[in-house]
Amino acid sequence: MEKFLYIALFAPLVSSLFAALFTTTKKKTFVGIIASLLIFTAFASSSVLLAHILNNGAPIHVEMMTWMATGDLYIPFGFVVDQVSVTMMMVVTLVSTIVHIYSIGYMDHDKSFNRFFAWLSAFVFSMMILVMSDNYAGLFIGWEGVGLCSWGLIGFWFHKESATWAANEAFIMNRIADLGMLIGIFLVYWNTGTLQYDGAFEAFKTLDTATLTWIGIFLFIGAMGKSAQFPLHTWLADAMEGPTPVSALIHAATMVTAGVYLVIRSNELYDLIPHVGLFIASLGAFVALFAASMALVNRDMKRIIAYSTLSQLGYMFAAAGLGAYWVALFHLMAHAFFKALLFLGAGNVMHAMHDELDPFKMGGLKKVMKGTFIMMTLASVALAGIFPLAGFFSKDAILEAAFVEHHYIIYSVLLFTAGLTAFYSFRLVALIFHGEERYKLFGIHPHEAYKFMLVAMSPLLILAIIAGAMKGTYYEMVISVLPETEYHIHSHLVYWVMTIGTQLFVIGAVVYAYKKYADWKSVPDGSSDVEQSFMYKLLYNQYYIPYAYEEYIVKPYREISEIFWTKVDMKVVDATVDGIAGIIYGTGEKTRDMQSGNLSTMLKWMVAGTVALLSLAVVFGLAARNSDEIVAILSALGVM
């Protein structure tokens, strides 16, 4: 099985290097095809490994080579395929294969077509390193790799200032969080003597609670940045400046899920510090509601879907923080399918609407985009958690975990958020596909996407529908690695009241969204009473958090930097360096005549040198106590 592990790991790297060979040439369709085939090869190998895990159950562990070996530190290039990592491998490679195929059509007219596939495949390779590594150091390599690739892909259209700004924001904010993660990794090694998962987890059992708490906190800080948890969340919505396939990959299968994976992989640590887990769950519930509230009023199609990702990440962290790690991983998997489908559907709409993102400027698109309409509607049903689609089973399990563990505030927040999710999801669907054809006011003539793009999206649609049925098989597979916990409300009456009540609440939100927006006729100009209200402005401006960051962090930092640049760097540092250089240069200019080659000049300098040496000898001689010292001094000077 080792060869399949290496194929799954390195096929994306080969894909990236192959595409990179053509980055300086014109668009080559075969680059996209070959890159997609190589990613599919990784998916096929991952499928073989999944079959092995299901049939055999024994993890596959390989050490490719030694990376670091100095003193007591030993870090190999080691990889493990177990029930957790193979789940992530399947999600990453499946979604990536679909995104690659879809991108052949989506990026068809882009002059940097080849460069796009080089970055995209490198993104997949980095994520595979992250999830397959058997130690924290290897995980960190992949962690930084996806950070670098996200920078290249978010800022892919670097000629746009907004794109480069968003790429830099994502990169810098993640570096802030990664400092915390590095400290956490250092603490792991300092206290356990190893970075291997197995060795570290075993050693954690012998450490005191305070040490474990600090390790758990610092590792979670890294997860907060990568998975865009408050207050390091602002980069996620701004990352929509990248091409839509990138958004699908980031939000569904790669970068933002890495933080959740870190917590799940470190479950043996967080089980020992439940107070930190409760903080993670509470923050997750807050972020779920926080992000959903901002999506209610947003007028950017991709940002609305991005906020839904942020909200669903909150659900995942809530589950993981409560110790329901397998539930968090199951929701991560189910969410990947319908979220990728939503983003790719949004890409179809963008192409049809000439890159227009305001849903209020659309309307009636179901007449010309039936395939995209069906896919996005069903993906929204899954996102809303409506039975019997995948989102129902995974989200319902998170609500059950919160209820059974008696965290009723977290349960209530997540339940209320489910209603908000249903509302903003179908607000978007209603504005885009129903009502009057408002796009005609702007002279737009929409069209459906290429058929092969719709065909490529169809596996996501199928999985968004049926993935919930895999819950039992999935549970039986992962409990050999993750804690064997089942969450069942013991009273059947309470369970059915909760389940049916939740469904009625969610469906009611859907009906209300359709009633309010399905027959929308005009494009809001910001003058209505609702748009002028305090709450609307608060939500539309993201609670003024980006403004606060700009005013109270970015601007003061910039002003301090300018002061240090103009007052310290230029007038002190540069002036000192330039002054020393000027003195040396001036001295050289004045003494260059010594090497003129003129015999008369050289004799003059010889006489001057002799006089100087004799003068020194006299001075030292007067200071000497006896003749022996005088002789020694003159000998040292070369006079005697």
TIFILUM-32589 format. One record per residue (C-alpha): x, y, z; residue in three letters. Coordinates in steps of 0.2 Angstrom, whole numbers, padded with zeros to 4 digits, always signed. Example, Ala and Ser with C-alpha at 12.3 -4.5 7.8 and 13.67 -1.06 7.14 Angstrom:
! TIFILUM-32589
+0062-0022+0039ala/+0068-0005+0036ser/
***
This chain:
! TIFILUM-32589
+0000+0000+0000met/+0015+0012+0002glu/+0016+0015-0017lys/-0002+0021-0016phe/+0002+0033-0002leu/+0017+0040-0012tyr/+0006+0042-0027ile/-0008+0051-0018ala/+0005+0062-0010leu/+0016+0067-0025phe/+0004+0066-0040ala/-0002+0084-0035pro/+0017+0090-0035leu/+0020+0082-0052val/+0004+0091-0058ser/+0011+0108-0051ser/+0028+0106-0058leu/+0021+0101-0075phe/+0010+0116-0076ala/+0024+0127-0070ala/+0034+0122-0086leu/+0022+0131-0097phe/+0019+0147-0086thr/+0029+0158-0098thr/+0019+0151-0113thr/+0002+0155-0120lys/-0013+0146-0113lys/-0012+0127-0116lys/-0028+0117-0113thr/-0019+0101-0112phe/-0010+0108-0096val/-0027+0109-0088gly/-0031+0092-0094ile/-0015+0084-0088ile/-0015+0093-0071ala/-0033+0087-0069ser/-0028+0069-0073leu/-0014+0069-0060leu/-0025+0076-0047ile/-0038+0062-0051phe/-0024+0049-0050thr/-0021+0056-0032ala/-0040+0053-0029phe/-0039+0036-0036ala/-0025+0031-0025ser/-0033+0039-0010ser/-0049+0028-0014ser/-0038+0012-0014val/-0031+0018+0003leu/-0048+0021+0010leu/-0054+0003+0004ala/-0038-0004+0013his/-0043+0005+0029ile/-0061-0001+0028leu/-0056-0019+0025asn/-0041-0020+0036asn/-0042-0006+0049gly/-0023-0005+0051ala/-0015+0012+0048pro/-0001+0013+0035ile/+0014+0022+0042his/+0030+0026+0032val/+0046+0035+0035glu/+0052+0041+0018met/+0069+0048+0025met/+0076+0058+0040thr/+0073+0076+0040trp/+0082+0082+0056met/+0093+0072+0068ala/+0103+0082+0080thr/+0105+0078+0098gly/+0089+0071+0105asp/+0079+0079+0091leu/+0073+0067+0077tyr/+0061+0072+0064ile/+0058+0061+0049pro/+0048+0064+0033phe/+0035+0052+0040gly/+0017+0050+0034phe/+0002+0041+0041val/-0014+0035+0033val/-0027+0031+0046asp/-0045+0034+0048gln/-0044+0052+0051val/-0031+0057+0038ser/-0039+0046+0024val/-0055+0055+0027thr/-0046+0071+0023met/-0037+0064+0009met/-0053+0059+0000met/-0061+0076+0003val/-0046+0085-0003val/-0043+0075-0019thr/-0061+0073-0024leu/-0065+0091-0022val/-0049+0096-0030ser/-0051+0085-0045thr/-0068+0093-0048ile/-0061+0110-0046val/-0047+0107-0058his/-0059+0100-0071ile/-0071+0114-0069tyr/-0057+0127-0070ser/-0053+0121-0088ile/-0069+0130-0093gly/-0069+0144-0080tyr/-0051+0150-0084met/-0053+0147-0102asp/-0050+0165-0108his/-0037+0169-0094asp/-0020+0173-0101lys/-0012+0166-0085ser/-0021+0149-0087phe/-0005+0138-0085asn/+0001+0148-0070arg/-0016+0146-0062phe/-0015+0127-0063phe/+0003+0127-0056ala/-0003+0136-0041trp/-0019+0126-0039leu/-0010+0109-0039ser/+0003+0116-0027ala/-0011+0120-0015phe/-0017+0102-0016val/+0000+0095-0013phe/+0003+0107+0002ser/-0014+0101+0010met/-0009+0083+0007met/+0007+0085+0017ile/-0003+0094+0030leu/-0016+0080+0033val/-0004+0065+0029met/+0011+0070+0040ser/+0014+0060+0056asp/+0021+0074+0066asn/+0018+0092+0070tyr/+0034+0098+0060ala/+0028+0090+0044gly/+0010+0097+0047leu/+0018+0114+0049phe/+0027+0112+0032ile/+0010+0109+0024gly/+0002+0122+0035trp/+0014+0136+0028glu/+0013+0128+0011gly/-0006+0131+0010val/-0003+0149+0017gly/+0009+0153+0003leu/-0002+0145-0011cys/-0017+0154-0004ser/-0007+0171-0006trp/-0003+0166-0024gly/-0021+0162-0028leu/-0030+0175-0019ile/-0019+0188-0027gly/-0019+0178-0044phe/-0025+0194-0053trp/-0011+0204-0046phe/-0015+0219-0058his/-0030+0223-0047lys/-0025+0232-0031glu/-0039+0224-0022ser/-0033+0207-0026ala/-0015+0210-0020thr/-0022+0219-0004trp/-0033+0204+0000ala/-0019+0191-0003ala/-0007+0201+0008asn/-0021+0203+0022glu/-0023+0184+0022ala/-0005+0180+0022phe/+0000+0193+0036ile/-0015+0188+0047met/-0011+0170+0046asn/+0007+0173+0050arg/+0002+0182+0066ile/-0008+0166+0071ala/+0006+0155+0065asp/+0018+0163+0078leu/+0006+0156+0091gly/+0006+0139+0083met/+0025+0139+0082leu/+0026+0142+0101ile/+0014+0128+0104gly/+0025+0116+0093ile/+0040+0122+0103phe/+0031+0118+0119leu/+0027+0101+0113val/+0045+0097+0110tyr/+0051+0106+0125trp/+0040+0095+0137asn/+0039+0079+0127thr/+0055+0077+0118gly/+0047+0073+0102thr/+0035+0080+0088leu/+0028+0063+0083gln/+0010+0062+0086tyr/+0011+0045+0095asp/+0025+0050+0106gly/+0018+0067+0110ala/+0001+0061+0114phe/+0008+0047+0126glu/+0019+0060+0135ala/+0004+0072+0137phe/-0003+0060+0150lys/+0012+0064+0161thr/+0011+0083+0160leu/+0003+0095+0172asp/-0013+0104+0167thr/-0005+0121+0166ala/+0008+0115+0153thr/-0006+0106+0143leu/-0017+0122+0144thr/-0003+0133+0136trp/+0001+0120+0123ile/-0018+0118+0118gly/-0020+0137+0118ile/-0005+0141+0107phe/-0010+0127+0095leu/-0027+0134+0094phe/-0021+0151+0090ile/-0014+0144+0074gly/-0031+0136+0070ala/-0040+0152+0073met/-0030+0161+0060gly/-0031+0147+0047lys/-0049+0144+0050ser/-0053+0162+0051ala/-0060+0162+0069gln/-0064+0179+0078phe/-0054+0190+0079pro/-0043+0184+0065leu/-0058+0182+0053his/-0058+0197+0042thr/-0047+0189+0028trp/-0059+0176+0024leu/-0072+0187+0015ala/-0059+0198+0007asp/-0051+0182+0000ala/-0065+0182-0013met/-0055+0193-0024glu/-0047+0177-0031gly/-0054+0166-0045pro/-0070+0157-0040thr/-0063+0140-0041pro/-0050+0145-0029val/-0064+0150-0017ser/-0072+0133-0019ala/-0055+0124-0015leu/-0051+0136+0000ile/-0068+0135+0008his/-0072+0117+0005ala/-0057+0106+0006ala/-0041+0115+0010thr/-0035+0130+0019met/-0049+0134+0031val/-0052+0116+0036thr/-0034+0114+0042ala/-0038+0122+0058gly/-0052+0110+0062val/-0041+0096+0057tyr/-0027+0102+0069leu/-0039+0101+0084val/-0047+0084+0078ile/-0029+0077+0076arg/-0024+0083+0093ser/-0040+0076+0101asn/-0029+0067+0114glu/-0022+0084+0120leu/-0039+0093+0121tyr/-0047+0078+0130asp/-0035+0082+0144leu/-0040+0100+0145ile/-0059+0101+0144pro/-0059+0119+0149his/-0050+0124+0134val/-0061+0113+0124gly/-0076+0123+0131leu/-0068+0139+0126phe/-0066+0132+0108ile/-0084+0127+0108ala/-0090+0143+0115ser/-0080+0153+0102leu/-0086+0142+0088gly/-0104+0145+0093ala/-0101+0164+0094phe/-0093+0164+0076val/-0107+0153+0069ala/-0120+0167+0074leu/-0108+0181+0071phe/-0104+0176+0053ala/-0122+0172+0049ala/-0128+0189+0055ser/-0117+0197+0043met/-0123+0186+0028ala/-0141+0192+0031leu/-0138+0209+0023val/-0123+0207+0012asn/-0125+0211-0007arg/-0110+0201-0013asp/-0114+0184-0019met/-0097+0176-0015lys/-0095+0185+0001arg/-0112+0178+0007ile/-0106+0161+0003ile/-0090+0165+0012ala/-0099+0170+0028tyr/-0108+0154+0027ser/-0091+0145+0027thr/-0086+0155+0042leu/-0102+0151+0051ser/-0101+0132+0047gln/-0083+0132+0053leu/-0090+0139+0070gly/-0101+0123+0070tyr/-0086+0112+0067met/-0076+0120+0081phe/-0091+0119+0093ala/-0092+0100+0090ala/-0073+0098+0092ala/-0073+0108+0108gly/-0087+0098+0116leu/-0076+0082+0112gly/-0087+0076+0097ala/-0072+0075+0086tyr/-0080+0063+0074trp/-0095+0074+0072val/-0084+0089+0068ala/-0075+0078+0055leu/-0091+0072+0048phe/-0098+0090+0046his/-0082+0095+0038leu/-0084+0081+0025met/-0102+0084+0021ala/-0099+0103+0021his/-0086+0101+0008ala/-0098+0094-0005phe/-0112+0107-0004phe/-0100+0122-0001lys/-0089+0117-0016ala/-0105+0115-0026leu/-0112+0132-0020leu/-0095+0141-0025phe/-0094+0133-0042leu/-0112+0137-0045gly/-0108+0155-0041ala/-0094+0154-0053gly/-0107+0149-0067asn/-0118+0164-0062val/-0103+0176-0062met/-0098+0171-0080his/-0116+0172-0085ala/-0118+0190-0077met/-0101+0196-0084his/-0093+0196-0066asp/-0107+0205-0058glu/-0109+0199-0039leu/-0124+0209-0033asp/-0139+0197-0032pro/-0151+0212-0033phe/-0145+0215-0051lys/-0149+0198-0056met/-0166+0189-0055gly/-0175+0176-0066gly/-0159+0167-0070leu/-0167+0150-0068lys/-0175+0152-0086lys/-0158+0152-0094val/-0147+0143-0081met/-0158+0128-0076lys/-0144+0116-0072gly/-0135+0129-0061thr/-0152+0133-0053phe/-0155+0115-0048ile/-0138+0113-0041met/-0137+0129-0031met/-0154+0126-0024thr/-0150+0108-0018leu/-0134+0114-0011ala/-0143+0128-0001ser/-0155+0115+0005val/-0140+0104+0012ala/-0132+0120+0019leu/-0148+0124+0028ala/-0148+0107+0036gly/-0165+0101+0029ile/-0169+0083+0028phe/-0164+0072+0020pro/-0149+0080+0013leu/-0131+0078+0020ala/-0131+0094+0030gly/-0146+0088+0040phe/-0137+0073+0047phe/-0120+0082+0051ser/-0128+0098+0058lys/-0141+0088+0068asp/-0127+0078+0076ala/-0119+0094+0082ile/-0135+0100+0090leu/-0137+0084+0098glu/-0120+0084+0105ala/-0122+0101+0113ala/-0139+0096+0120phe/-0133+0080+0127val/-0118+0088+0135glu/-0130+0100+0144his/-0122+0116+0135his/-0139+0123+0132tyr/-0133+0141+0128ile/-0122+0134+0114ile/-0136+0123+0108tyr/-0148+0138+0107ser/-0135+0149+0098val/-0132+0135+0085leu/-0151+0132+0083leu/-0154+0150+0080phe/-0140+0151+0068thr/-0147+0137+0058ala/-0163+0147+0055gly/-0152+0162+0050leu/-0142+0150+0038thr/-0158+0145+0030ala/-0164+0163+0028phe/-0148+0170+0020tyr/-0145+0155+0009ser/-0163+0156+0001phe/-0162+0175+0001arg/-0148+0172-0011leu/-0156+0159-0022val/-0172+0169-0023ala/-0163+0185-0028leu/-0153+0176-0041ile/-0165+0164-0049phe/-0182+0170-0046his/-0192+0186-0048gly/-0190+0199-0062glu/-0176+0199-0074glu/-0167+0214-0067arg/-0151+0210-0076tyr/-0159+0217-0092lys/-0158+0234-0085leu/-0139+0233-0086phe/-0139+0226-0104gly/-0133+0208-0098ile/-0137+0193-0109his/-0134+0178-0097pro/-0130+0160-0103his/-0127+0143-0095glu/-0110+0136-0091ala/-0101+0124-0102tyr/-0109+0107-0101lys/-0093+0098-0095phe/-0093+0110-0081met/-0110+0105-0075leu/-0105+0087-0077val/-0090+0090-0067ala/-0101+0097-0053met/-0113+0083-0053ser/-0103+0071-0041pro/-0104+0086-0028leu/-0123+0087-0030leu/-0124+0068-0028ile/-0114+0068-0012leu/-0123+0083-0005ala/-0138+0073-0006ile/-0133+0056+0000ile/-0117+0059+0011ala/-0128+0059+0026gly/-0132+0040+0023ala/-0114+0037+0025met/-0115+0042+0044lys/-0116+0024+0051gly/-0101+0017+0040thr/-0091+0033+0044tyr/-0094+0032+0062tyr/-0088+0013+0063glu/-0073+0018+0053met/-0066+0033+0063val/-0070+0027+0081ile/-0054+0017+0081ser/-0045+0033+0081val/-0056+0046+0088leu/-0066+0045+0105pro/-0080+0032+0104glu/-0094+0044+0109thr/-0112+0043+0103glu/-0124+0057+0106tyr/-0142+0051+0108his/-0156+0060+0117ile/-0163+0046+0128his/-0181+0052+0127ser/-0188+0048+0110his/-0202+0062+0113leu/-0189+0075+0116val/-0178+0070+0101tyr/-0193+0070+0089trp/-0199+0087+0096val/-0182+0094+0094met/-0179+0087+0077thr/-0196+0092+0070ile/-0196+0109+0079gly/-0179+0112+0071thr/-0185+0107+0054gln/-0200+0118+0055leu/-0190+0133+0061phe/-0178+0131+0046val/-0191+0128+0033ile/-0201+0143+0040gly/-0185+0153+0037ala/-0184+0147+0020val/-0202+0151+0016val/-0200+0169+0024tyr/-0185+0172+0013ala/-0194+0167-0003tyr/-0209+0177+0002lys/-0198+0192+0005lys/-0186+0191-0010tyr/-0193+0179-0024ala/-0203+0193-0032asp/-0190+0207-0030trp/-0192+0220-0043lys/-0179+0234-0040ser/-0161+0237-0036val/-0159+0245-0019pro/-0150+0262-0019asp/-0147+0262+0000gly/-0160+0275+0003ser/-0173+0264+0011ser/-0178+0265+0030asp/-0171+0247+0032val/-0154+0252+0024glu/-0153+0267+0034gln/-0156+0258+0051ser/-0142+0256+0064phe/-0143+0237+0064met/-0142+0236+0045tyr/-0127+0247+0044lys/-0119+0238+0059leu/-0121+0221+0050leu/-0117+0228+0032tyr/-0101+0235+0039asn/-0096+0219+0048gln/-0099+0227+0065tyr/-0086+0240+0060tyr/-0072+0228+0065ile/-0062+0230+0048pro/-0064+0249+0051tyr/-0057+0247+0069ala/-0043+0237+0063tyr/-0039+0250+0050glu/-0040+0265+0062glu/-0033+0258+0078tyr/-0020+0246+0072ile/-0015+0248+0054val/-0015+0267+0054lys/-0005+0269+0070pro/+0007+0256+0065tyr/+0009+0265+0048arg/+0012+0282+0057glu/+0024+0274+0069ile/+0033+0266+0055ser/+0034+0282+0045glu/+0041+0291+0060ile/+0055+0278+0063phe/+0058+0279+0044trp/+0060+0298+0043thr/+0067+0302+0060lys/+0077+0287+0065val/+0081+0277+0050asp/+0085+0291+0038met/+0092+0304+0050lys/+0101+0293+0062val/+0105+0276+0055val/+0107+0281+0037asp/+0116+0297+0042ala/+0128+0287+0053thr/+0132+0274+0039val/+0133+0288+0026asp/+0144+0298+0037gly/+0156+0284+0041ile/+0156+0280+0022ala/+0160+0298+0018gly/+0174+0299+0030ile/+0182+0284+0023ile/+0179+0290+0006tyr/+0186+0307+0010gly/+0201+0300+0018thr/+0204+0289+0003gly/+0203+0304-0009glu/+0216+0313+0001lys/+0228+0299+0003thr/+0227+0292-0014arg/+0243+0302-0020asp/+0253+0290-0009met/+0251+0277-0023gln/+0253+0290-0038ser/+0270+0281-0043gly/+0279+0298-0043asn/+0297+0295-0035leu/+0297+0313-0027ser/+0280+0311-0019thr/+0285+0294-0013met/+0301+0300-0005leu/+0292+0314+0004lys/+0280+0301+0011trp/+0295+0290+0017met/+0303+0305+0025val/+0286+0309+0034ala/+0284+0292+0039gly/+0302+0291+0047thr/+0299+0307+0056val/+0282+0301+0063ala/+0291+0284+0069leu/+0305+0294+0077leu/+0293+0306+0085ser/+0283+0291+0092leu/+0300+0283+0098ala/+0304+0299+0107val/+0287+0300+0115val/+0288+0282+0121phe/+0306+0284+0126gly/+0302+0298+0138leu/+0288+0287+0146ala/+0300+0272+0147ala/+0308+0269+0164arg/+0325+0262+0158asn/+0335+0260+0142ser/+0329+0242+0140asp/+0312+0248+0137glu/+0318+0261+0125ile/+0327+0248+0115val/+0312+0237+0115ala/+0301+0251+0109ile/+0313+0256+0095leu/+0314+0238+0090ser/+0296+0236+0089ala/+0294+0251+0078leu/+0308+0244+0067gly/+0320+0258+0070val/+0333+0246+0078met/
***
